Amino acid sequence: MSEHSLLEITGLRVGFDTEEGRVQAVRDVSLRLERGEILALCGESGCGKSVTAMSIPRLLPPETTRLSGSIRLDGRELTDLPESALRAIRGKDVSMVFQEPMTSLNPSFTVGFQIAEVLRRHEGMSRTAARSRAVELLELVGIPAPARRVREYPHQLSGGMRQRVMIAIAVACSPRVLIADEPTTALDVTIQAGVLDVFRDLRDRLGTAIILITHDLGVVADVADRAVVMYAGRAVEEAPVTELYARPRHPYTAGLMRALPSAAVTGEDGRRRLTEIPGLVPPPFEDPDECAFHPRCPRVREDCTATRPALEAFGTEHRAACFHPLSTAAGGDA
């Protein structure tokens, strides 16, 4: 039995140099991904989910990115690898399904050519063998009439089919880690369910470990085994999904749960309304010596603005007070 997780991220910090100064998008994030696990990174837009994930295969612009910390894939450090070694890993060991398939797929080539290109580059397949495998991959991700679809261009496919083509490209070489960035965005409910079924099937059939980036907690509950909640570039809570929903410990997590449609409350006028989290995620230029969530938190205390109690040092008195199971998850007033 392996002594380490498939993917281990420790103390990850990611900043970008801009004309206005350093933007700190990710701050001291540590997480792990086990073999065959579906891990969800969730939180509002601007919380650092995509930047964290794109740091793994080093897809961020090297000229302006300032990255520190450790990213180990099956014990191998990725942060100090040269570009030639990274190119061998991308698509082969770590693949990514990007957020918008219409802009990620090349409109000038058929979908079959784009799938086959990955196989020819990483697996050394002949043109004929790669094309045959492309048909099998389209069938794997649930596209009907795959032998015909391989000859079609992205604009000839629906949004759901284009998303499945992106998944087929990502899993072509049976990667050990698949990163899916908002894979169900802009898809209708029935197509979304089909895409999530594809992820489950890939995990079960190929043993692929999946990092699912999403702001949709309904998707997290449906498909993920474990979730990491991110806020203002930090991982503020991590738990198995069943535990996270039953006993959210961080006030931000509890706020996200209250914003779910299933948690809508009925007002005096008889209408059901979602409970929003007031305010906005702080801008990434700020790096305060305080809990970043305190301006929006219903449990704020005086010392929240003096230290980072809600985000660091398990076992401290304040962290225990901040993280105890919130009665709001069950309809309380905390």
matplotlib code that plots the C-alpha trace (Angstrom):
import matplotlib.pyplot as plt

x = [0.0, 1.3, 2.5, 1.4, -1.6, -1.7, -1.5, -0.3, -0.2, 1.5, 1.7, 0.8, 1.0, 0.3, 0.6, 0.6, 2.6, 0.4, 0.8, -1.1, 1.1, 1.1, -2.2, -2.2, -4.7, -3.8, -2.5, -1.0, -3.3, -2.7, -4.8, -4.5, -6.2, -6.4, -6.5, -10.0, -11.4, -13.6, -12.5, -14.6, -13.1, -16.0, -16.7, -17.6, -16.0, -12.6, -11.8, -8.8, -10.3, -9.2, -5.8, -5.1, -6.1, -4.2, -1.0, -0.9, 0.0, 1.6, -0.7, -0.3, 1.7, 5.3, 6.3, 4.0, 3.2, 5.0, 4.4, 5.8, 5.1, 5.0, 3.0, 3.8, 2.2, 2.7, 5.7, 7.3, 7.7, 6.2, 7.1, 10.7, 10.3, 11.5, 8.9, 9.9, 9.1, 5.8, 4.7, 5.1, 2.9, 0.2, -2.5, -0.7, -0.7, -2.7, -5.5, -7.9, -11.4, -11.7, -14.7, -15.8, -15.6, -16.5, -13.4, -11.2, -11.8, -10.2, -13.0, -10.7, -10.3, -12.8, -13.3, -11.8, -8.6, -8.3, -8.8, -6.4, -3.7, -3.4, -3.1, -0.5, 1.6, 1.6, 0.9, 2.8, -0.3, -0.5, -3.1, -5.5, -5.2, -5.7, -8.8, -10.2, -9.5, -11.2, -14.4, -14.2, -13.6, -16.6, -18.7, -17.2, -18.4, -21.9, -21.9, -24.4, -23.2, -19.5, -18.2, -20.0, -19.3, -15.5, -15.8, -17.8, -16.5, -17.2, -19.8, -21.9, -22.3, -24.5, -23.0, -23.4, -21.7, -18.8, -18.3, -18.2, -15.6, -13.5, -13.8, -12.9, -9.7, -8.8, -9.2, -7.7, -4.4, -6.1, -4.6, -4.2, -5.6, -8.4, -9.2, -12.7, -13.1, -16.9, -17.7, -21.5, -21.6, -24.3, -25.6, -29.3, -30.2, -30.5, -27.2, -25.5, -26.7, -25.2, -21.9, -21.7, -22.6, -19.6, -17.3, -18.6, -18.2, -14.6, -13.7, -15.2, -13.9, -10.5, -9.7, -9.2, -8.9, -10.9, -10.7, -14.0, -14.1, -17.6, -19.6, -22.7, -23.1, -25.8, -23.2, -20.8, -23.5, -24.3, -20.8, -18.0, -16.5, -14.8, -14.9, -12.5, -14.2, -12.1, -12.5, -10.2, -7.5, -7.5, -8.9, -11.2, -12.8, -12.2, -14.5, -16.2, -19.3, -21.8, -20.1, -19.8, -23.6, -24.6, -22.2, -20.7, -18.1, -16.9, -19.4, -18.7, -19.6, -22.8, -23.6, -23.2, -25.5, -28.2, -28.0, -29.1, -32.6, -33.5, -32.8, -35.0, -37.1, -40.7, -41.2, -44.3, -45.6, -45.6, -42.7, -39.7, -36.4, -32.7, -30.6, -27.6, -24.2, -23.9, -21.0, -18.3, -15.1, -12.3, -10.1, -6.9, -4.7, -5.5, -3.7, -4.9, -3.7, -7.2, -9.9, -10.9, -14.5, -15.1, -16.9, -19.5, -19.7, -22.7, -20.4, -17.7, -15.8, -13.4, -10.3, -11.4, -9.9, -6.6, -5.5, -6.4, -8.2, -10.8, -8.2, -5.2, -4.0, -6.4, -6.8, -6.8, -9.7, -11.0, -10.8, -12.8, -15.4, -15.6, -15.7, -18.1, -21.1, -23.4, -27.1, -27.9, -27.4, -30.5, -32.4, -30.8, -29.9, -26.1]
y = [0.0, 3.5, 5.7, 8.9, 10.3, 10.4, 14.2, 16.3, 20.1, 21.7, 25.5, 26.6, 30.3, 31.8, 35.5, 37.5, 40.6, 43.3, 47.0, 47.7, 45.4, 41.8, 40.0, 37.1, 34.6, 31.6, 31.7, 28.7, 26.1, 22.5, 19.5, 16.0, 13.8, 10.0, 7.4, 7.0, 9.9, 12.8, 15.9, 19.1, 22.6, 24.9, 28.5, 31.8, 33.2, 34.8, 32.4, 30.8, 27.5, 27.6, 29.1, 26.3, 23.6, 25.2, 25.3, 21.5, 21.1, 24.6, 26.1, 29.7, 32.3, 31.8, 35.4, 36.9, 34.0, 33.7, 30.2, 28.7, 25.6, 21.9, 20.0, 16.3, 13.8, 10.2, 11.5, 13.4, 17.2, 19.2, 22.7, 22.5, 20.4, 21.9, 22.7, 19.6, 17.3, 19.1, 18.7, 14.9, 15.0, 17.3, 15.2, 11.9, 12.0, 15.1, 16.3, 19.2, 19.8, 23.6, 25.7, 26.7, 23.9, 26.2, 28.3, 25.4, 23.3, 24.4, 25.3, 24.6, 20.8, 18.0, 16.6, 13.3, 15.0, 16.8, 13.6, 11.7, 14.4, 13.7, 9.9, 10.4, 12.8, 10.9, 7.2, 7.2, 5.8, 5.7, 8.0, 5.0, 3.6, 7.0, 7.7, 4.3, 5.0, 8.4, 6.7, 4.5, 7.5, 9.3, 6.2, 6.1, 9.6, 8.8, 10.5, 8.8, 7.7, 8.3, 7.1, 10.0, 12.5, 12.2, 13.8, 16.8, 20.2, 21.7, 24.1, 21.2, 19.8, 20.9, 22.4, 19.1, 17.2, 19.6, 19.2, 15.5, 15.9, 17.9, 15.0, 12.5, 14.5, 14.7, 11.0, 9.8, 8.7, 7.4, 10.1, 9.5, 13.0, 14.7, 18.4, 19.6, 23.3, 24.2, 21.4, 21.8, 25.6, 26.8, 23.2, 22.4, 20.1, 16.9, 17.4, 18.3, 15.0, 13.2, 14.8, 14.0, 10.4, 10.4, 11.4, 8.7, 6.1, 7.3, 7.0, 3.5, 2.2, 3.8, 4.5, 8.2, 10.6, 13.8, 17.4, 19.0, 22.8, 24.2, 26.8, 24.6, 22.7, 20.6, 19.2, 18.6, 16.6, 14.6, 13.4, 14.3, 12.1, 15.0, 18.7, 21.6, 25.0, 28.0, 31.6, 34.6, 32.2, 30.0, 26.5, 27.2, 23.8, 20.3, 17.3, 14.3, 15.5, 13.8, 15.4, 18.8, 18.9, 17.5, 19.6, 22.6, 24.1, 27.3, 30.2, 30.6, 27.0, 27.4, 30.5, 28.6, 25.9, 28.4, 29.8, 26.5, 26.4, 23.6, 25.9, 28.8, 30.3, 31.5, 35.2, 37.0, 37.4, 33.6, 33.7, 31.5, 33.3, 32.3, 33.5, 35.4, 36.0, 39.8, 41.6, 40.4, 38.3, 40.7, 41.8, 39.7, 42.8, 42.6, 40.2, 41.3, 40.0, 39.0, 36.5, 37.5, 36.5, 38.6, 41.5, 39.1, 36.8, 36.6, 35.2, 37.9, 38.7, 41.4, 39.3, 38.2, 41.5, 41.1, 37.6, 34.8, 32.6, 31.1, 30.1, 28.8, 26.8, 24.0, 23.6, 27.3, 28.5, 30.9, 28.4, 25.9, 28.6, 29.6, 26.0, 24.3, 22.8, 25.7, 25.5, 27.5, 24.4, 23.0, 26.3, 28.0, 31.7, 31.6]
z = [0.0, -1.0, 1.9, 0.2, -1.6, -5.4, -5.3, -2.4, -2.4, 0.6, 1.4, -2.1, -2.8, -6.2, -7.0, -10.3, -11.0, -12.5, -13.2, -10.0, -7.9, -6.8, -6.9, -4.3, -5.7, -3.6, 0.0, 1.8, 0.4, 1.4, 0.1, -1.0, -3.6, -3.2, -6.0, -7.5, -5.5, -6.7, -4.8, -5.1, -4.8, -4.1, -3.2, -4.9, -8.0, -7.1, -4.2, -6.0, -7.1, -10.8, -10.0, -7.5, -10.1, -13.0, -10.8, -10.8, -14.5, -14.4, -17.0, -15.6, -17.5, -16.3, -17.0, -14.4, -12.1, -8.7, -7.3, -4.1, -2.1, -3.0, -5.6, -5.6, -8.0, -6.7, -4.8, -7.7, -7.2, -10.1, -9.2, -10.3, -13.4, -16.7, -19.4, -21.5, -18.6, -17.9, -21.5, -21.1, -17.9, -19.3, -21.0, -20.0, -16.2, -15.5, -17.9, -17.7, -18.9, -19.4, -18.5, -22.0, -24.7, -27.6, -27.0, -25.9, -29.0, -32.3, -34.8, -37.7, -37.0, -36.6, -33.1, -34.2, -35.3, -32.0, -30.0, -32.2, -31.9, -28.1, -28.7, -31.5, -29.3, -26.0, -27.1, -30.4, -32.2, -36.0, -37.7, -38.3, -34.8, -33.2, -35.2, -34.3, -30.6, -31.0, -32.0, -28.9, -26.7, -28.0, -27.3, -23.8, -23.0, -24.3, -27.7, -30.1, -33.6, -32.7, -36.1, -37.7, -35.0, -35.4, -38.8, -37.5, -36.4, -32.9, -34.3, -35.5, -32.0, -29.1, -26.0, -24.1, -26.9, -27.0, -23.3, -23.7, -26.5, -24.1, -21.6, -24.3, -25.1, -21.4, -20.7, -24.0, -22.3, -19.1, -16.9, -13.2, -12.4, -14.2, -13.4, -14.5, -14.3, -14.0, -16.4, -16.1, -16.5, -19.0, -19.5, -18.9, -16.1, -18.1, -19.9, -16.6, -15.1, -18.1, -17.8, -14.1, -14.9, -17.3, -14.5, -12.2, -14.9, -15.7, -12.0, -11.7, -15.0, -15.3, -11.6, -12.5, -9.6, -10.3, -9.1, -9.7, -9.6, -9.0, -7.3, -7.4, -4.1, -5.7, -8.0, -5.1, -3.2, -6.3, -7.4, -5.0, -2.2, -0.4, -0.6, 0.1, 0.6, -0.5, 0.4, -0.6, -1.7, 1.3, 2.1, 5.0, 5.4, 4.2, 4.9, 3.4, 1.5, 3.8, 6.9, 5.2, 4.5, 7.9, 10.1, 8.3, 10.7, 9.1, 9.0, 5.3, 4.5, 6.5, 4.5, 1.3, 2.5, 3.4, -0.1, -1.6, -3.2, -0.8, 2.1, 0.9, 3.6, 3.3, 3.9, 5.4, 1.8, 1.3, -1.2, -0.8, -0.9, -0.8, 2.1, 0.6, 2.1, 2.3, 0.8, -1.6, -1.7, -0.8, -3.7, -4.2, -3.6, 0.1, 2.4, 5.9, 9.2, 10.1, 9.1, 5.5, 6.1, 9.1, 7.3, 6.1, 9.1, 11.4, 14.2, 14.0, 17.3, 18.2, 17.8, 14.3, 13.1, 15.0, 13.9, 11.4, 13.9, 11.5, 9.0, 10.9, 13.9, 14.8, 18.5, 19.5, 21.6, 19.0, 16.2, 18.3, 18.9, 15.2, 13.9, 16.2, 14.3, 13.5, 14.5, 11.4, 9.3, 11.1, 11.1, 14.2, 14.6, 14.9]

ax = plt.figure().add_subplot(projection="3d")
ax.plot(x, y, z, "-o")
ax.set_aspect("equal")
plt.show()
